[in-house]
Amino acid sequence: GRACGIFVTMADVHDPMTAFRAAELKADAKALMRAQLTTPNPRASKIAFWDWDLLSNAMTWSEDMKGLFGVDRAAADFDPWTTWRSALHPDDLSAVDECVALAAKGETAIAINYRIVLPDGSIRWIEADGDIIRDRAGKAVRIVGSCRDVTKRRQAEDELENYRRHLETSLAERTSELDVALRRLERSAYELTENIPVGTYTFVKRPGQRLGKYEFMSKRFVELH
């Protein structure tokens, strides 16, 4: 993890072709730096890098990419593309395919979250990003990107969402219980006041309401009015 150098490119961008070459060099430099990350980094928070050649459909993985997808780091005879496709969660397959298809056409970069199923059956959430590299004609020829394990973040988000739903359900149930109690109270008031020569009523204005309303009026009250 110790910095060992800085890669810098400089060019006169007034010339269109030179500007294009500068952009190409910048992309290649970025790919080079990512390709150098082939040694597993235990402090990288499970971030891995990949390089997808769109012309040959060949994909290259960093060592951390193997670990992220549950592949034996010593394995050398595996196909990254096949491994990646087979690991995709069935429910996320269509969304991933759509994102990848647009990126392969050079229409948009890759930016998507999806689930993978590891060899042991456990599920892991992946956050994937990829930058498109084009040839001189502007055609997309490669995509260089990274994957990050965001399982813990997604689990925390799911827990918060479940808690929010629990609060909403509890509030709805409590409101329903209060409504039932109010109706019982109104019924008791009706039974107590029907036989006395005094008109009674219940006027309720709930929080958030501009106007209240009569929830209960005794028979005597109605007669007097």
Backbone hydrogen bonds, N-H to C=O, Kabsch-Sander energy under -0.5 kcal/mol:
donor,donor_aa,acceptor,acceptor_aa,energy
8,V,6,I,-0.6
13,V,11,A,-0.9
15,D,12,D,-0.9
19,A,15,D,-2.8
20,F,16,P,-2.3
21,R,17,M,-2.5
22,A,18,T,-2.4
23,A,19,A,-2.1
24,E,20,F,-2.4
25,L,21,R,-2.8
26,K,22,A,-2.3
27,A,23,A,-2.2
28,D,24,E,-2.5
29,A,25,L,-2.8
30,K,26,K,-2.2
31,A,27,A,-2.4
32,L,28,D,-2.5
33,M,29,A,-2.6
34,R,30,K,-2.0
35,A,31,A,-2.6
36,Q,32,L,-1.5
37,L,34,R,-1.3
38,T,36,Q,-1.9
44,A,41,N,-1.8
48,A,147,C,-3.1
50,W,145,G,-2.5
51,D,60,T,-2.3
52,W,143,I,-3.0
53,D,51,D,-0.6
53,D,58,A,-3.2
54,L,52,W,-0.8
54,L,141,V,-2.0
55,L,141,V,-0.9
57,N,53,D,-1.7
58,A,53,D,-0.7
60,T,51,D,-2.9
62,S,49,F,-2.1
65,M,62,S,-0.6
66,K,62,S,-1.1
67,G,63,E,-1.5
68,L,64,D,-2.1
69,F,65,M,-1.6
70,G,67,G,-1.1
71,V,66,K,-3.2
75,A,72,D,-2.0
83,T,79,D,-2.7
84,W,80,P,-2.7
85,R,81,W,-2.5
86,S,82,T,-2.5
87,A,83,T,-1.2
88,L,84,W,-0.8
88,L,85,R,-0.7
89,H,115,R,-2.5
92,D,89,H,-1.7
93,L,89,H,-0.7
93,L,90,P,-0.7
96,V,92,D,-2.2
97,D,93,L,-2.6
98,E,94,S,-2.2
99,C,95,A,-2.1
100,V,96,V,-2.8
101,A,97,D,-2.5
102,L,98,E,-2.0
103,A,99,C,-1.9
104,A,100,V,-2.7
105,K,101,A,-1.5
106,G,103,A,-1.4
107,E,102,L,-2.5
108,T,102,L,-0.7
110,I,130,G,-1.5
112,I,128,A,-2.2
114,Y,126,I,-2.4
116,I,124,R,-2.5
117,V,87,A,-3.0
118,L,116,I,-0.6
118,L,122,S,-2.9
121,G,118,L,-2.6
124,R,116,I,-2.4
126,I,114,Y,-3.6
127,E,148,R,-2.6
128,A,112,I,-3.1
128,A,126,I,-0.6
129,D,146,S,-2.3
130,G,110,I,-2.3
131,D,144,V,-3.1
133,I,142,R,-3.3
135,D,139,K,-2.4
138,G,135,D,-2.0
141,V,133,I,-2.9
142,R,133,I,-1.9
143,I,52,W,-2.2
144,V,131,D,-2.3
145,G,50,W,-2.4
146,S,129,D,-2.5
147,C,48,A,-2.8
148,R,127,E,-1.7
149,D,46,K,-1.2
150,V,125,W,-2.0
150,V,148,R,-0.8
151,T,125,W,-0.5
154,R,150,V,-2.4
155,Q,151,T,-2.6
156,A,152,K,-2.2
157,E,153,R,-2.3
158,D,154,R,-2.6
159,E,155,Q,-2.3
160,L,156,A,-2.2
161,E,157,E,-2.2
162,N,158,D,-2.6
163,Y,159,E,-2.3
164,R,160,L,-2.3
165,R,161,E,-2.3
166,H,162,N,-2.2
167,L,163,Y,-2.4
168,E,164,R,-2.3
169,T,165,R,-2.6
170,S,166,H,-2.8
171,L,167,L,-2.6
172,A,168,E,-2.4
173,E,169,T,-2.6
174,R,170,S,-2.5
175,T,171,L,-2.6
176,S,172,A,-2.2
177,E,173,E,-2.3
178,L,174,R,-2.3
179,D,175,T,-2.2
180,V,176,S,-2.1
181,A,177,E,-2.4
182,L,178,L,-2.4
183,R,179,D,-2.2
184,R,180,V,-2.1
185,L,181,A,-2.3
186,E,182,L,-2.6
187,R,183,R,-2.3
188,S,184,R,-2.4
189,A,185,L,-2.4
190,Y,186,E,-2.3
191,E,187,R,-2.3
192,L,188,S,-2.0
193,T,189,A,-1.7
194,E,190,Y,-1.4
196,I,193,T,-1.2
198,V,196,I,-1.0
202,T,216,F,-3.1
204,V,202,T,-0.5
204,V,213,K,-2.8
209,Q,206,R,-2.1
213,K,204,V,-2.4
215,E,202,T,-2.5
215,E,213,K,-0.6
216,F,202,T,-1.5
218,S,200,T,-3.1
222,V,218,S,-2.2
223,E,219,K,-2.1
224,L,220,R,-2.1
225,H,221,F,-1.0
